[in-house]
Each structure stands twice: as C-alpha cells, then as structure tokens.
C-alpha cells in the first residue's frame, strides 16, 4: 500500500495540471531530449555494427578463417598440403585444410566483352562468377566464358596480344559474394581447372583452414602457427610456413571502424548529457511547485524517507518515459530504414552496396537502463532539497 501511495504521489507531481506551463514544457523537453539521445546512440550502434558485420561476413564468406602461407610469396604444392593437414589433425579446433590457387587472368564472355579477373581454384567446387563481372561480360548461368592466364601473355611484332593458354568453361552459377570487390572480379573454379589454366600441375598459392563450429579462429591460428614453426624451423627445413586469421589482413580497417564508433558514440552521448541537465532543472522546478504539498504531507506524518523516495520516483518516471520512448523509436526507425528506405553506398568505396542496420538488443538495453539509472541519480539533489526545508516553513511561506 505504501508503495502504491508513493507512486501515486510521484505521478501526480509529474503530470499534475497544477504545474505551471514552464514546468510542463521543461519536463516535456527533458523527456524528448532523453528520447532523442537514447535513439541516436542505439541507431549509431545499429548501423556501425551492421556495417562492420556486413564486411566481416563478406570476407569470411569467401575466405577460410585460417590463412596458411609461405612468407615471401613462395608457391606451395600438394606435399605441403599433406604436411599441414597432418599437423592440423592434431589440433581439435581445426576441421580441414584445403589448397588454394589464385592468380590474375583475362576473361571474355559475350562477343566484344573482356575484363580482368582473379581466378581462384579450390577443391570441390563448381564454376561461380561474381554477379558484377557477369553483368559486365553479359553472361549468366549456362553461358560460356573464356579464361586466359596473364602469365603467358606476349606481345607480337605486329602489336597483337598472344596468349598461350585459353580455357573455355561453362558457368554453373552467378554468385553474390557479399563484397563489391569480389563481385566485380572473382571467379571460383575447381582446383584442377585452375591448374590447367595456369599450367601449374601441383602448384598452390596458399592453404585455407576451417575451424569447427563455435571455435575461435584466432586461437586456432596461434596453435597451428606454433605447430608449423616447430615442424619446419625445428626440423631444419629450408622454408617455413605461417598461419594467421584471415581477418587480420584487414586489422587496420576494423581498428579504424572501432575508433570511429567510439568517437561518434562520445559525440552523440553529449546529446543525452544536455537532456540530463535539462531533466535536473525540470525536477528542481517540480519540487518547488509542490513544496507546499510536501509540507502538508510531512505535517500529516509522511516520513523523510518517503519524501526522498517520491523525489527519486519523479526522476524515474521522467527518465524512464524518455528512455523507453527512445528504445521503441530506435527499433521502429531501424526497421523502417531497412525495409523501406535502405541507405545506398558506393560499393567501390565501401565494399557493400547497402548499409544494413542490425538492432543491437543487448547494447540498446544497456543504453536504456544506464540512462534511467543516471536519471535517478540526478534526482537525488532535488530530493535532498525537498528535505532541507521544514514542514512549518513550507506551510508558512507557500
């Protein structure tokens, strides 16, 4: 019963028609400011996180989590693949190792079309061509393309380009590789086909490792790299191999995105700070408006603890309402933007064509409840002020 009375008093003080126009306006503006601040922070996290996630997904979609290579760019062969696979079998986090042969080539499709491409040969696949390069060449699934290795290109005395290896292949499917750079240049073919195109019967440019579901690629890469070092360097081999997580190639990019995310979060958080200052003013005005009411209730037996609680509840009502509206509005905004107003990007610059927004539920809840908590903390000063004057003074001068 006492709790219901305190809540009823807090609601009456906040939403009372007895409040002056200025107090009501300041209260509304403070709630609106808190809602805008919470919405801005959540939307920022949604789209910055969505951008990072889209790039990460695109990179990991077309590349194995682990990248094994010979420092200096030396080629590998099937013997190296067997050695690495035998070492990886001793590491439970790693499932399989596959060979990769990737080299530049020239490809032609419909009559009069030609383009540079990156041909990647992997084990157990069909011919898949990126959607953008397929559109450039005017081809689709079932059409023929001709791939020529640039390694064998020569210029004749008449100025003609002579290519000694040309392969005519049938496209199995046109794929969306997730990143514009891959869609506009990558062609995935069976490993043996790539070896035929580049005249490299047992050559590999790198090895790719896959980890079991739920395993950390970084930890798996460290274990495999340590095992490779012991095998090659400790065994006295003239060469050695290294293993790194594939995403580490783009470590600077993700660090830059993280730094930008932090900086923008700090800037947008200032909106919430201004709103909280406005909230403090609103709570102080409300306390002044209802000083006489508090004095009467204290004279009738309302305890100081109850008065203090009512003041805190006023801050909770205003801050909670604003933060709650911000939480809901941010979710609606992200849904509407993704569904009806997608943000278009230049794929040649940002790698992706559309900026996705992924609603960060955990982050949104943290931002919302942290804001509410700060609102309650801010209401402590008006609560102390309400207790500083005696009931007799409140009744005498109000």
PyMOL commands that set and color helices and strands:
alter all, ss='L'
color gray80, all
select helices_A, chain A and resi 2-15+21-62+78-88+131-137+150-152+180-183+191-197+217-232+246-289+291-299+304-340+347-350+361-388+391-397
alter helices_A, ss='H'
color red, helices_A
select strands_A, chain A and resi 66-69+76-77+94-108+114-122+128-130+144-149+153-155+161-163+166-170+173-175+186-190+203-204+206-211+242-245+343-344+354-355
alter strands_A, ss='S'
color yellow, strands_A
deselect
rebuild
show_as cartoon
